[in-house]
Every structure is written in C-alpha cells, then in structure tokens.
Amino acid sequence: MLLDQINQPGDMKHLTTEELERLSQEIRTFLIEKLSVTGGHLSSNLGIVELTVALHYLYNSPVDKFIFDVGHQSYVHKILTGRKDRFDTLRKHNGMSGFIKRNESVHDVWEAGHSSTSLSAAMGMALARDLKGESNKVIAVIGDGAMTGGMALEAMNHIGHEKKDLMVVLNDNEMSIAPNVGAIHNYLSRIRSDKNYKKAKNELEGLLKKIPSIGGTLAKTAEKVKDSLKYMVVSGVLFEELGFNYIGPVDGHNLPLLLETFRQADKVKGPVLVHVITRKGKGYEPAELDSHTWHGASSYKIESGQMVKAVGHPMYTEIFGNALMELAEQDKRILAVTPAMPGGSGLLKFAAKFPDRMIDVGIAEEHAATMCAAVALEGLKPVFAVYSTFLQRAYDQTLHDICRMNLNVIFAIDRAGFVGADGETHHGVYDIAFLRHIPNIVIMMPKDENELRNMMYTAVQYNDGPIAIRYPRVNARGVEIDERMSALPIGKWETVIDSPSPKAAILAVGPMLELAEMAAEQLKREGIPTRVINARFIKPLDEAMLLQLAKENMPIVTVEEASERGGFGSAVLEFYSERNIWDMKVKNMGVPDYFVEHGSVKEQRAEVGLDAEHIAAEVRNLMPKHRQRA
C-alpha cells in the first residue's frame, strides 16, 4: 500500500497524480476502518481527503502554515504527518486528540475547537512573517458554515484591506456543482489568475487615463463594463469586493484540477480565496446520505453503517427537547434559538413541529444572544439553546444586551461539565464562573431529568429577568417523571439525605449529587452521618440554609463539575466572608486550574478527584479526629 510508505509529507512529493489519487482512496479506507472502532468526526474528514493531499503535496509544512478552522477535519492531515499509527488511540484518554494539537506535531501550528478563527490566525501569521522578512505560505482552510461567524467576516475585511499574501481555501460541502457553471467558473478563474492578463488590464487602464479629455471618461466606462460583467457572471463577487482574488468553484474531489488550481493561486499577488466544493462523507454511503449523524459518530459496523451505542437512559439533551415541545404547545410565546446546533441541542423534533418558532442563526452566537434580547423586549420567550463552551463566545452580549436590561431570556446551557472525547476546547466547566458575577441572572442545575423539566417550567413562568439552566452531556438517571411540570421556588435548595445529628454537609450541584449520595452512604457506614444538599440554585444561593449551616457550625464540602476558581464553591465562601462568618470550615471541590484533556467523562472526573471516594475523603479531613491523626 502507498499509505504504508507515507510517514511525513515529504514522502509523497515524488508520487504521480495517479498515485496521489490511489493514496486518497487508501486514506478513505483507513479512516472508515479506524473510526468504526474509535468513533470520531467521520463525514467531514472523508470530504477533505483530496484537498489535504493536494496541499501537502504542493506545499512544505510546517514551514508553510496550514491553519484548519475548528480542527475536527484534520484527520487526513494527521495521517500524512506521521500519526497514522496512533489512530487506535483517537480521542481516548492520553491518546491522540480529535483536533489540531500543537504538542502532538510541529505540523499543527494552530489550535481551535471553536469555528471561524482560522482567518484571524492566518492574518496574524502573515503579518508576523512579513515583519520577520520571511517568505513562507500561509493557508487557512475554512468551511462554509464557519463563514457565517462574524469573526471570519471581520478577518476577511482586515485581510482585504491589508492585501497580505495568503490563501483562504473555502471548503464548501453544502453546494452541488452544476457542470456548466463549474466550467465557466474554472475558465474565469484561469483568466483572473493569469499575471499577464492582470498586467495587460492594468496597463490598458493606465493608458486610457493618460488620453487628454476623453481618457478619464473611457476609463470609467471600461470600469463600469468590467464591474457589470463581474456582477453578472462571477459568484465570488462578495470576496472580490472584500479585496480577495476569487478562484472557483472547483471540484474538491478532482485531484488534478485541485493541483492546477492551487498552482494558479500561487501566481496571484495578495489575498486569494479558492472556493472548493466537497461532499461530506465522500466514499462511504451511510455518511454521504446522512452527514449530520456521521459528523461526530460513535463506533459503527462498516457494512451496515449501524452505530454501536451504549444502552441507557435518554440523554439530558433529549429530555430538554421533549419538554420544550410540551411547553411550546401550551405557550405560544416560546421560540427556540440555536447557533447551528439544532441536532446537537435536541431541537430537531421541535423544528419539525414548530418550524416558524425554530430559529437557526448559523455559527453566530453573538448575534443569537442579542437577537434573543430584542425578541424578549417584544414580549416573547426566547430559549437560547447553546453548548456551554459556545456560550463563551457571546459573553459581552449576555452581559450588555440581556442581563443589563434584565430581559426574560432563557439560557438552555447544554454540555455543562466534562464532555469526554471532545476534550478541553469543548468542556462546559467555565460558564458558572463567567455568568454568576453578572447582575440579574438566575442560574440553576438539575439533579435529574424530572428536575430539569420542572426547571424549564420555572424558567418559562419566571418574568423577572434572564434565567439559565445548565445540564450535562450524560445519560439521565432514569427517575420517575411527574405527570405535570411544576415551578420551583427561586433560590431554594433541597436536603436529600439527613440524620438527627449530621457531622458535615455536602453541597452538590447537578450530577455531582449522585456522587455525594454515594459518598454519604460510605461515610454513614464509618459512623460519620452526613447531610447531602441538592444546591440546585447556583445563583441566588439559599441564604437561609447557609445561615442554618453556620448556626450548626457544620463543616461543608461543595462539589461541582465546573471551575473551582470563581464557581459555586467560591460563591459559598464569598457569602460567609461578606457576613464576617470566619469560623466555617468549607472545602471546595471542582475542576482545578488547568485544561483537562480528552478521554471519557469518568476518566476526567477521576483525574480531578470528582468521585465518591474523594468526596468522602474530603469530609473525613474536616473531622477533628482525622486532622489530629494526620
């Protein structure tokens, strides 16, 4: 096999075009086989095989910089840069990341788990290159979806203004190629990339302007004709107006054409955008037919395409989606808003049932948040369904446009806590810290699926400002569901385990409550009765319960699957500090001050000590006799 001979990009430089095409097919087979075991982002990587092969064949990584937007479409890049032998560890604990990772390879020059960052990074690298007097290529690969992100458009505006030499490869996997349109565009691309054509055009315009009296008029007329023709036949006019030389669209699976196109692009001075049309899931029929399902696939059977999924209770995401539909049937004010994640946020059924009340804004979290603010101003109930990690991108809009005006926006924050194989760029462990200090917002997290439903009802009934419900990317607990949803008293916690004379209290948030209950059972057997409290409201705190714990002089352990710095536990410490209650013993447990890498959720919790054994140990450490023994 050719692939066996490729360990670094230089190993493919001597191959013929026919051999490169054969290599591409071998890479597809490799990906399909390996990901059937490990799972991962299959459809996007099958669609980018020829494009990645062409780039590594023509350019000299890592001297030439390849910047992959998001990074989950970088598997082919990893294969060609010496990591194919590590694919059995893909997305596993201490294994190879599913994203670009700078500590994995010198060929990984930029890391990102959020979209629309590649063009800003490309501009920065091109700027640094020129300031250092170097001459390497800078190439950003960005998807059509990522181009909806405002950051990408901001970067394009700047790049077009500065006229830096760099290439943007627009990997468009939503558009089909009409042969006649493709042929016309390929022809126009060759003309516009020809330096002799551009030189002749510029010389003609200069000559016309030198003719007395009529020269300027003729030049303006010629410019108008040129612009008119451009608007009539060139689909890339937006990019041209932003200062890019547009080439394409070209078939991203036609390797000879890709190589020719990139060679043409190298002749162009200034920023150039190469528009490449690809097909998600190319070469594997199940992924071609349903690219959404196969975007982030679990392990599967190659022959049938059947996913191998663990049997268990529904995910919290599904519980959320079903409950929202129930509420929307009763309340016509409710609409759902998502930044390009209708499937991942559990809203596909909602979209089918209420198409006019399902708003997908694309990858534009900032716009989504401010739009929700305006919708709420008009008396409706927008539910902003967003992953915790992506809500980070709308921090200013959340603070300035929603919370400052105290508007009734509901935040449905999915993937709160560890997310497993997607790793550090996708963990939802920082939203408590960046939300709870903002005035007016209420933050809550359910202990189980029944409480999630009741929290959603609470949020819809709440009319005093923004309210956030955060829930994890795990299976629900399988508890009995109430026949009707009911409202919870804002800021009131729930004692779930108690005894006549408890020696300590565990304040747990969300899925940590189950671990706290397990720790309490263990401590009970050791003669340490422990009170377990469901701290379901992160803001506002249950001040009455905290004061009661102080009155009892009860040692406290707080447990949250969120940043320990600035999180729920910090809020408890602040509460006692503000009231000059200095003799309380409080131990905070959460995610420490470093980025936790990919693996399973169980492994990630174990790494940072968020398990029943460690919770029990922290309670023991608060007991006087245990401290004396130590």
C-alpha positions as CSV (number, residue, x, y, z in Angstrom):
1,M,0.0,0.0,0.0
2,L,1.1,3.5,-0.7
3,L,-0.1,4.7,2.6
4,D,2.4,2.4,4.4
5,Q,5.2,4.4,2.8
6,I,4.0,7.8,3.9
7,N,5.2,8.9,7.3
8,Q,5.9,12.6,6.6
9,P,4.6,15.0,3.9
10,G,8.0,14.7,2.1
11,D,7.4,11.1,1.4
12,M,4.6,11.9,-1.1
13,K,6.4,14.6,-3.1
14,H,7.7,12.1,-5.7
15,L,4.3,10.5,-6.4
16,T,2.5,10.9,-9.7
17,T,-1.0,12.3,-9.9
18,E,-2.4,8.8,-10.4
19,E,-0.6,7.6,-7.3
20,L,-1.9,10.5,-5.3
21,E,-5.4,9.5,-6.3
22,R,-4.7,6.0,-5.2
23,L,-3.3,7.3,-1.9
24,S,-6.5,9.3,-1.4
25,Q,-8.6,6.2,-1.7
26,E,-6.4,4.3,0.7
27,I,-6.8,7.1,3.2
28,R,-10.5,6.9,2.9
29,T,-10.5,3.2,3.6
30,F,-8.1,3.8,6.6
31,L,-10.4,6.4,8.1
32,I,-13.6,4.3,7.7
33,E,-11.9,1.3,9.3
34,K,-10.2,3.1,12.2
35,L,-13.2,5.3,13.1
36,S,-15.5,2.3,13.1
37,V,-13.7,1.3,16.3
38,T,-12.9,4.6,17.9
39,G,-15.7,6.8,16.6
40,G,-14.9,10.4,15.7
41,H,-15.6,13.1,13.1
42,L,-16.1,10.9,10.0
43,S,-18.1,12.8,7.4
44,S,-16.1,16.0,7.4
45,N,-12.8,14.1,7.1
46,L,-13.9,11.9,4.3
47,G,-14.9,15.1,2.4
48,I,-11.5,16.7,2.7
49,V,-9.2,13.9,1.7
50,E,-8.1,15.1,-1.8
51,L,-7.9,18.7,-0.6
52,T,-5.5,17.8,2.2
53,V,-3.4,15.6,0.0
54,A,-3.1,18.4,-2.6
55,L,-2.0,20.9,0.0
56,H,0.7,18.6,1.5
57,Y,1.9,17.6,-2.0
58,L,2.4,21.2,-3.2
59,Y,3.5,23.0,-0.1
60,N,6.1,22.5,2.6
61,S,4.6,22.0,6.0
62,P,5.5,23.1,8.7
63,V,7.4,25.9,7.1
64,D,4.3,26.7,5.1
65,K,1.5,27.2,7.6
66,F,-1.7,25.1,7.3
67,I,-4.5,26.5,9.6
68,F,-7.5,24.3,9.9
69,D,-10.7,26.1,11.1
70,V,-12.1,24.2,14.2
71,G,-9.7,21.3,13.6
72,H,-12.0,18.3,13.6
73,Q,-11.4,18.0,9.9
74,S,-7.7,17.4,10.4
75,Y,-7.6,13.6,10.5
76,V,-6.1,13.4,7.0
77,H,-3.5,16.0,7.9
78,K,-2.6,13.8,11.0
79,I,-2.3,10.7,8.8
80,L,0.1,12.5,6.4
81,T,2.2,14.0,9.2
82,G,3.3,10.8,11.0
83,R,0.4,9.9,13.2
84,K,-1.4,7.2,11.4
85,D,0.0,4.6,13.9
86,R,-1.8,6.4,16.7
87,F,-5.3,6.3,15.3
88,D,-6.2,3.4,17.6
89,T,-5.9,6.0,20.5
90,L,-8.0,8.7,18.8
91,R,-10.0,10.7,21.4
92,K,-9.1,8.3,24.1
93,H,-7.5,9.3,27.5
94,N,-3.8,10.0,27.0
95,G,-4.3,9.3,23.3
96,M,-4.4,11.4,20.1
97,S,-6.7,14.4,20.1
98,G,-9.6,14.7,17.7
99,F,-8.5,18.2,17.0
100,I,-5.3,20.0,16.0
101,K,-2.9,19.8,18.9
102,R,0.4,21.7,18.9
103,N,2.1,19.4,21.4
104,E,1.4,16.4,19.0
105,S,3.3,17.6,16.0
106,V,5.3,20.5,14.6
107,H,2.8,20.4,11.6
108,D,0.0,21.5,14.0
109,V,0.5,25.3,14.0
110,W,-2.9,26.5,15.3
111,E,-5.4,25.0,17.8
112,A,-9.1,25.6,17.8
113,G,-12.3,23.8,18.8
114,H,-14.5,26.8,18.0
115,S,-15.1,27.8,14.4
116,S,-14.4,30.9,12.5
117,T,-10.9,31.6,14.0
118,S,-8.7,30.5,11.1
119,L,-8.7,33.7,9.1
120,S,-7.7,35.8,12.0
121,A,-4.9,33.4,12.8
122,A,-3.8,33.4,9.1
123,M,-3.7,37.2,9.1
124,G,-1.6,37.1,12.3
125,M,0.8,34.6,10.8
126,A,1.1,36.5,7.6
127,L,1.7,39.8,9.4
128,A,4.4,38.1,11.6
129,R,6.0,36.5,8.5
130,D,6.3,39.9,6.8
131,L,7.7,41.7,9.8
132,K,10.3,38.9,10.2
133,G,11.2,39.2,6.5
134,E,10.3,35.6,5.7
135,S,8.6,34.2,2.6
136,N,6.6,31.1,3.7
137,K,3.0,30.4,2.6
138,V,0.0,30.9,4.9
139,I,-3.0,28.8,4.1
140,A,-6.3,28.8,6.0
141,V,-8.9,26.0,5.4
142,I,-12.4,27.1,6.5
143,G,-15.8,25.6,6.0
144,D,-18.9,27.3,4.5
145,G,-20.6,27.1,7.9
146,A,-17.7,28.8,9.7
147,M,-18.0,31.7,7.2
148,T,-21.3,32.6,8.9
149,G,-19.3,33.5,12.0
150,G,-18.8,37.2,12.4
151,M,-15.2,36.8,13.4
152,A,-14.5,35.3,10.0
153,L,-16.0,38.3,8.2
154,E,-14.1,40.7,10.4
155,A,-10.9,38.9,9.5
156,M,-11.7,39.0,5.8
157,N,-12.4,42.7,5.9
158,H,-9.0,43.3,7.5
159,I,-7.1,40.9,5.2
160,G,-8.6,42.5,2.1
161,H,-7.6,45.9,3.4
162,E,-4.0,45.0,4.2
163,K,-3.5,42.9,1.0
164,K,-1.3,40.4,2.7
165,D,-0.2,37.4,0.7
166,L,-2.2,34.5,2.0
167,M,-4.6,31.8,0.7
168,V,-8.0,31.0,2.1
169,V,-9.4,27.7,1.0
170,L,-13.2,27.7,1.3
171,N,-14.2,24.1,1.8
172,D,-17.9,24.3,0.7
173,N,-19.6,21.0,1.4
174,E,-23.2,22.2,1.1
175,M,-23.2,23.3,-2.5
176,S,-23.6,20.9,-5.5
177,I,-21.6,21.6,-8.7
178,A,-23.6,22.2,-11.9
179,P,-21.2,21.1,-14.7
180,N,-21.9,24.1,-17.0
181,V,-21.5,26.6,-14.1
182,G,-18.3,24.9,-13.0
183,A,-16.8,25.0,-16.4
184,I,-17.5,28.7,-16.8
185,H,-16.0,29.5,-13.4
186,N,-13.0,27.4,-13.9
187,Y,-12.4,29.3,-17.2
188,L,-12.8,32.6,-15.5
189,S,-10.5,31.5,-12.7
190,R,-7.7,30.8,-15.1
191,I,-8.1,34.2,-16.7
192,R,-8.1,36.1,-13.5
193,S,-5.2,34.3,-12.0
194,D,-3.0,34.8,-15.1
195,K,-0.5,37.5,-14.3
196,N,-0.2,38.5,-18.0
197,Y,-3.9,39.1,-18.1
198,K,-3.8,41.2,-15.0
199,K,-0.8,43.2,-16.2
200,A,-2.4,43.9,-19.6
201,K,-5.6,45.0,-17.9
202,N,-3.8,47.4,-15.6
203,E,-1.7,48.8,-18.5
204,L,-4.8,49.4,-20.6
205,E,-6.5,51.3,-17.8
206,G,-3.4,53.4,-17.2
207,L,-3.1,54.2,-20.9
208,L,-6.7,55.3,-21.1
209,K,-6.3,57.7,-18.2
210,K,-3.4,59.4,-20.0
211,I,-5.5,60.3,-23.0
212,P,-6.5,64.0,-22.7
213,S,-10.1,65.0,-22.2
214,I,-11.7,61.6,-23.1
215,G,-9.3,59.3,-21.4
216,G,-10.8,59.5,-17.9
217,T,-14.3,59.0,-19.3
218,L,-13.3,56.0,-21.3
219,A,-11.5,54.5,-18.3
220,K,-14.6,55.0,-16.1
221,T,-16.8,53.4,-18.8
222,A,-14.4,50.5,-19.1
223,E,-14.5,50.1,-15.3
224,K,-18.4,50.1,-15.3
225,V,-18.4,47.5,-18.1
226,K,-15.9,45.3,-16.2
227,D,-18.0,45.6,-12.9
228,S,-21.2,44.8,-14.7
229,L,-19.8,41.7,-16.2
230,K,-18.3,40.7,-12.9
231,Y,-21.7,41.0,-11.1
232,M,-23.4,39.1,-13.9
233,V,-21.1,36.0,-14.1
234,V,-18.9,35.8,-11.0
235,S,-20.4,34.2,-7.9
236,G,-17.4,35.3,-5.8
237,V,-18.2,38.9,-6.1
238,L,-18.5,39.3,-2.3
239,F,-15.0,38.1,-1.9
240,E,-13.7,40.3,-4.7
241,E,-15.3,43.3,-3.0
242,L,-13.7,42.4,0.2
243,G,-10.3,42.6,-1.5
244,F,-9.7,38.9,-2.3
245,N,-8.9,37.4,-5.7
246,Y,-11.6,34.7,-6.1
247,I,-10.9,31.4,-7.8
248,G,-13.5,28.8,-8.2
249,P,-15.6,26.9,-7.5
250,V,-13.6,23.8,-8.3
251,D,-14.4,20.1,-7.6
252,G,-12.7,19.3,-4.4
253,H,-12.5,15.6,-5.3
254,N,-10.8,16.1,-8.7
255,L,-7.2,15.9,-7.6
256,P,-5.6,17.0,-10.9
257,L,-7.9,20.0,-11.0
258,L,-7.1,20.9,-7.4
259,L,-3.4,20.8,-8.1
260,E,-3.8,23.0,-11.1
261,T,-6.0,25.5,-9.2
262,F,-3.5,25.8,-6.3
263,R,-0.7,26.4,-8.8
264,Q,-2.8,29.2,-10.4
265,A,-3.5,30.7,-7.0
266,D,0.3,30.9,-6.3
267,K,0.6,33.3,-9.2
268,V,-1.7,35.8,-7.6
269,K,-0.3,38.6,-5.5
270,G,-2.3,39.5,-2.4
271,P,-5.0,37.5,-0.6
272,V,-6.7,34.8,-2.7
273,L,-9.7,32.7,-2.0
274,V,-10.0,29.3,-3.6
275,H,-13.6,28.0,-3.5
276,V,-13.6,24.2,-3.3
277,I,-16.8,22.1,-3.5
278,T,-16.6,18.8,-1.5
279,R,-19.1,16.2,-0.3
280,K,-19.3,15.3,3.3
281,G,-18.9,11.6,3.9
282,K,-17.4,11.1,0.4
283,G,-16.8,7.4,-0.3
284,Y,-18.9,5.9,2.5
285,E,-22.6,5.8,1.5
286,P,-24.2,6.0,5.0
287,A,-22.2,9.1,5.8
288,E,-23.0,10.7,2.4
289,L,-26.7,10.1,2.9
290,D,-26.7,11.5,6.5
291,S,-23.8,13.8,7.1
292,H,-25.4,15.2,10.3
293,T,-25.5,11.8,12.1
294,W,-22.0,11.0,10.9
295,H,-20.5,14.3,11.8
296,G,-19.5,13.0,15.2
297,A,-20.0,9.3,15.0
298,S,-19.8,6.7,17.7
299,S,-18.3,3.3,16.8
300,Y,-20.2,1.5,14.0
301,K,-20.4,-1.6,11.8
302,I,-18.8,-0.8,8.4
303,E,-21.0,-3.0,6.3
304,S,-24.4,-1.8,7.6
305,G,-23.5,1.7,8.9
306,Q,-25.3,0.8,12.2
307,M,-24.0,2.8,15.1
308,V,-22.9,0.8,18.2
309,K,-24.4,2.8,21.1
310,A,-24.4,2.1,24.7
311,V,-27.8,1.2,26.1
312,G,-29.0,3.6,28.8
313,H,-31.5,6.2,29.8
314,P,-32.1,9.2,27.5
315,M,-29.6,12.0,27.4
316,Y,-30.4,15.2,29.1
317,T,-30.4,16.9,25.7
318,E,-33.3,14.7,24.6
319,I,-35.2,15.4,27.9
320,F,-34.8,19.1,27.2
321,G,-36.0,18.9,23.7
322,N,-39.1,17.0,24.6
323,A,-40.0,19.2,27.5
324,L,-39.6,22.3,25.4
325,M,-42.1,21.0,22.9
326,E,-44.6,20.3,25.7
327,L,-44.2,23.9,26.9
328,A,-44.4,25.4,23.5
329,E,-47.7,23.7,22.9
330,Q,-49.1,25.5,25.9
331,D,-47.3,28.8,25.5
332,K,-47.1,30.5,22.0
333,R,-44.6,33.0,23.3
334,I,-41.9,30.3,23.3
335,L,-39.4,30.1,20.4
336,A,-36.1,28.2,20.2
337,V,-32.8,29.8,19.0
338,T,-29.7,27.8,18.2
339,P,-26.3,28.8,16.7
340,A,-26.1,26.0,14.0
341,M,-26.7,23.1,16.5
342,P,-30.4,22.1,16.1
343,G,-29.5,18.4,16.2
344,G,-26.8,18.6,19.0
345,S,-29.2,20.7,21.1
346,G,-32.1,18.2,20.8
347,L,-34.3,20.6,18.7
348,L,-35.0,18.6,15.5
349,K,-38.4,17.5,16.7
350,F,-39.2,21.0,17.8
351,A,-38.2,22.3,14.4
352,A,-40.5,19.9,12.7
353,K,-43.4,20.7,14.9
354,F,-42.9,24.5,15.2
355,P,-40.9,25.5,12.1
356,D,-41.8,29.2,12.5
357,R,-40.6,29.2,16.1
358,M,-37.3,27.5,15.5
359,I,-34.6,30.0,14.6
360,D,-31.1,28.7,13.5
361,V,-28.8,31.7,13.1
362,G,-25.8,29.7,11.9
363,I,-22.5,29.9,13.7
364,A,-23.2,33.3,15.2
365,E,-23.6,33.1,19.0
366,E,-23.1,36.8,19.5
367,H,-25.9,37.6,17.1
368,A,-28.1,34.9,18.6
369,A,-27.8,36.4,22.1
370,T,-28.6,40.0,21.1
371,M,-31.4,38.8,18.9
372,C,-32.9,37.0,21.9
373,A,-32.7,40.2,23.9
374,A,-34.8,42.0,21.2
375,V,-37.3,39.2,21.0
376,A,-37.7,39.3,24.8
377,L,-38.2,43.0,24.6
378,E,-41.2,42.4,22.4
379,G,-42.8,40.1,24.9
380,L,-41.9,36.7,23.7
381,K,-39.9,33.9,25.5
382,P,-36.7,33.1,23.6
383,V,-34.9,29.9,24.6
384,F,-31.3,30.2,23.6
385,A,-30.1,26.6,23.3
386,V,-26.4,26.6,23.3
387,Y,-23.4,24.5,24.4
388,S,-21.6,25.9,27.4
389,T,-18.4,26.2,25.5
390,F,-20.0,28.2,22.7
391,L,-21.8,30.5,25.1
392,Q,-18.4,31.8,26.0
393,R,-18.4,33.5,22.6
394,A,-21.4,35.6,23.5
395,Y,-20.2,36.8,26.9
396,D,-20.5,40.5,26.0
397,Q,-23.9,40.2,24.5
398,T,-25.1,38.2,27.5
399,L,-23.8,40.8,29.9
400,H,-24.5,44.0,27.9
401,D,-27.7,43.3,25.9
402,I,-29.5,40.7,28.1
403,C,-28.6,41.0,31.7
404,R,-28.0,44.7,31.8
405,M,-31.6,45.3,30.5
406,N,-32.8,42.5,32.7
407,L,-34.6,40.7,29.9
408,N,-36.6,37.5,30.0
409,V,-34.2,35.3,28.0
410,I,-33.9,31.6,28.9
411,F,-30.5,30.1,28.5
412,A,-30.6,26.3,27.9
413,I,-26.9,25.5,28.5
414,D,-26.1,22.1,27.2
415,R,-22.8,20.1,27.7
416,A,-22.3,21.7,31.1
417,G,-19.4,19.9,32.8
418,F,-17.0,17.4,31.2
419,V,-17.8,16.3,27.6
420,G,-15.5,13.3,27.2
421,A,-13.7,12.7,23.9
422,D,-14.1,16.3,22.5
423,G,-11.8,17.4,25.3
424,E,-10.6,20.7,26.6
425,T,-11.9,23.0,23.9
426,H,-15.5,21.7,24.5
427,H,-15.7,21.2,28.2
428,G,-18.5,23.2,29.8
429,V,-16.8,24.0,33.1
430,Y,-16.4,27.8,32.9
431,D,-20.0,29.1,32.5
432,I,-20.7,29.3,36.2
433,A,-17.6,31.5,36.7
434,F,-18.4,33.8,33.8
435,L,-22.1,34.1,34.5
436,R,-22.7,34.2,38.2
437,H,-21.0,37.6,38.7
438,I,-23.3,39.3,36.2
439,P,-26.2,41.1,37.9
440,N,-29.8,40.0,37.4
441,I,-29.2,36.4,36.1
442,V,-30.5,33.3,37.8
443,I,-28.5,30.1,37.4
444,M,-29.8,26.6,38.2
445,M,-28.8,23.0,37.5
446,P,-31.0,19.9,37.9
447,K,-30.1,16.7,39.9
448,D,-32.1,14.6,37.4
449,E,-34.4,14.6,34.4
450,N,-37.6,15.3,36.4
451,E,-36.0,18.4,38.0
452,L,-34.8,19.5,34.6
453,R,-38.4,19.5,33.3
454,N,-39.5,21.5,36.4
455,M,-36.7,23.9,35.9
456,M,-37.8,24.6,32.4
457,Y,-41.3,25.2,33.5
458,T,-39.9,27.5,36.2
459,A,-37.9,29.4,33.6
460,V,-41.0,29.9,31.4
461,Q,-43.0,31.2,34.3
462,Y,-40.2,33.5,35.5
463,N,-40.7,37.1,34.4
464,D,-38.0,39.0,36.4
465,G,-35.0,38.7,34.1
466,P,-32.7,36.2,32.5
467,I,-32.6,32.7,33.8
468,A,-30.1,29.9,32.9
469,I,-30.5,26.1,33.1
470,R,-27.3,24.1,32.7
471,Y,-27.3,20.4,32.1
472,P,-24.7,17.8,31.4
473,R,-23.8,15.6,28.4
474,V,-24.6,12.3,30.2
475,N,-27.5,10.0,30.4
476,A,-30.2,10.9,32.8
477,R,-30.7,9.0,36.0
478,G,-34.0,7.2,35.0
479,V,-36.1,8.6,37.7
480,E,-39.9,8.8,37.6
481,I,-41.3,11.8,35.7
482,D,-44.0,13.9,37.3
483,E,-47.3,13.9,35.3
484,R,-47.2,17.7,35.3
485,M,-44.3,20.1,35.5
486,S,-44.3,22.5,38.4
487,A,-42.4,25.6,39.4
488,L,-39.5,25.6,41.9
489,P,-39.1,28.4,44.4
490,I,-36.2,30.5,43.2
491,G,-33.1,30.2,45.3
492,K,-34.3,27.3,47.5
493,W,-32.2,24.2,47.9
494,E,-33.3,20.7,48.8
495,T,-32.0,18.4,51.5
496,V,-31.9,14.8,50.1
497,I,-30.1,12.9,52.9
498,D,-30.1,13.9,56.5
499,S,-29.8,12.4,60.0
500,P,-30.6,13.6,63.6
501,S,-27.0,14.7,64.2
502,P,-25.0,15.1,61.0
503,K,-21.3,15.8,61.4
504,A,-20.8,17.5,58.0
505,A,-22.8,18.7,54.9
506,I,-22.1,18.1,51.2
507,L,-23.5,20.8,48.9
508,A,-23.6,19.2,45.4
509,V,-24.5,20.7,42.0
510,G,-26.2,18.7,39.2
511,P,-24.8,15.2,38.5
512,M,-22.4,15.6,41.5
513,L,-25.4,15.0,43.8
514,E,-25.4,11.3,42.9
515,L,-21.7,11.0,43.8
516,A,-22.4,12.9,47.0
517,E,-25.1,10.5,47.9
518,M,-22.7,7.6,47.3
519,A,-20.1,9.3,49.5
520,A,-22.7,9.8,52.3
521,E,-23.6,6.2,52.3
522,Q,-20.0,5.2,52.6
523,L,-19.4,7.7,55.4
524,K,-22.6,6.5,57.2
525,R,-21.1,3.0,57.4
526,E,-18.0,4.6,59.0
527,G,-20.1,6.4,61.7
528,I,-19.9,9.8,60.0
529,P,-23.6,10.8,59.3
530,T,-23.6,13.4,56.5
531,R,-26.2,15.8,55.3
532,V,-26.5,16.0,51.5
533,I,-28.0,19.1,49.9
534,N,-29.1,19.5,46.3
535,A,-27.7,23.0,45.6
536,R,-29.8,23.3,42.6
537,F,-29.7,27.1,42.5
538,I,-26.2,28.4,41.9
539,K,-27.4,31.9,41.9
540,P,-29.1,33.1,44.0
541,L,-27.8,30.9,46.9
542,D,-30.1,29.6,49.5
543,E,-29.0,32.1,52.1
544,A,-31.3,30.7,54.8
545,M,-29.8,27.3,54.5
546,L,-26.3,28.6,54.5
547,L,-27.0,30.6,57.7
548,Q,-28.5,27.5,59.3
549,L,-25.4,25.5,58.5
550,A,-23.3,28.3,60.1
551,K,-25.6,28.2,63.2
552,E,-24.9,24.5,63.5
553,N,-21.2,25.1,62.9
554,M,-21.4,22.4,60.2
555,P,-18.3,21.7,58.1
556,I,-19.1,21.9,54.4
557,V,-17.8,20.3,51.2
558,T,-19.0,21.9,48.0
559,V,-18.9,19.7,44.8
560,E,-19.3,20.9,41.3
561,E,-18.2,19.7,37.8
562,A,-17.1,23.2,37.0
563,S,-14.2,25.5,37.5
564,E,-13.2,25.6,41.2
565,R,-12.0,29.2,40.7
566,G,-15.0,31.5,40.6
567,G,-17.5,28.7,40.7
568,F,-20.3,27.7,43.1
569,G,-18.0,26.9,45.9
570,S,-16.4,30.3,45.6
571,A,-19.9,31.8,46.0
572,V,-20.4,30.0,49.3
573,L,-17.0,31.3,50.6
574,E,-18.0,34.8,49.5
575,F,-21.3,34.5,51.3
576,Y,-19.6,33.7,54.6
577,S,-16.9,36.3,54.1
578,E,-19.4,39.1,53.4
579,R,-21.2,38.3,56.7
580,N,-17.9,38.0,58.7
581,I,-18.6,34.4,59.5
582,W,-15.0,33.3,59.7
583,D,-15.2,30.0,61.7
584,M,-16.9,28.0,59.0
585,K,-14.9,25.1,57.6
586,V,-15.5,25.0,53.8
587,K,-13.7,22.7,51.3
588,N,-14.4,23.4,47.6
589,M,-14.2,20.5,45.1
590,G,-14.3,21.2,41.4
591,V,-12.2,21.4,38.2
592,P,-8.7,22.7,39.1
593,D,-6.8,25.5,37.3
594,Y,-5.7,23.6,34.2
595,F,-7.2,22.3,31.0
596,V,-8.4,18.7,31.3
597,E,-7.7,16.8,28.1
598,H,-9.9,14.3,26.2
599,G,-11.0,10.9,27.5
600,S,-14.2,9.5,28.9
601,V,-16.2,11.6,31.4
602,K,-15.5,9.0,34.1
603,E,-11.7,9.3,33.5
604,Q,-11.9,13.1,33.5
605,R,-13.8,13.1,36.8
606,A,-11.3,10.7,38.3
607,E,-8.4,12.8,37.1
608,V,-9.6,15.8,39.1
609,G,-10.9,13.8,42.1
610,L,-14.6,14.3,41.4
611,D,-15.8,10.8,42.6
612,A,-17.4,9.4,45.6
613,E,-14.2,8.2,47.2
614,H,-12.5,11.7,47.0
615,I,-15.7,13.4,48.3
616,A,-15.8,11.0,51.3
617,A,-12.1,11.7,51.9
618,E,-12.6,15.4,52.0
619,V,-15.4,15.1,54.5
620,R,-13.1,12.9,56.7
621,N,-10.4,15.5,56.5
622,L,-12.8,18.1,58.0
623,M,-13.4,15.8,61.1
624,P,-11.3,16.9,64.1
625,K,-10.1,13.4,65.0
626,H,-8.9,12.8,61.4
627,R,-7.0,16.0,61.4
628,Q,-5.3,15.1,64.7
629,R,-4.3,11.7,63.3
630,A,-2.8,13.4,60.2
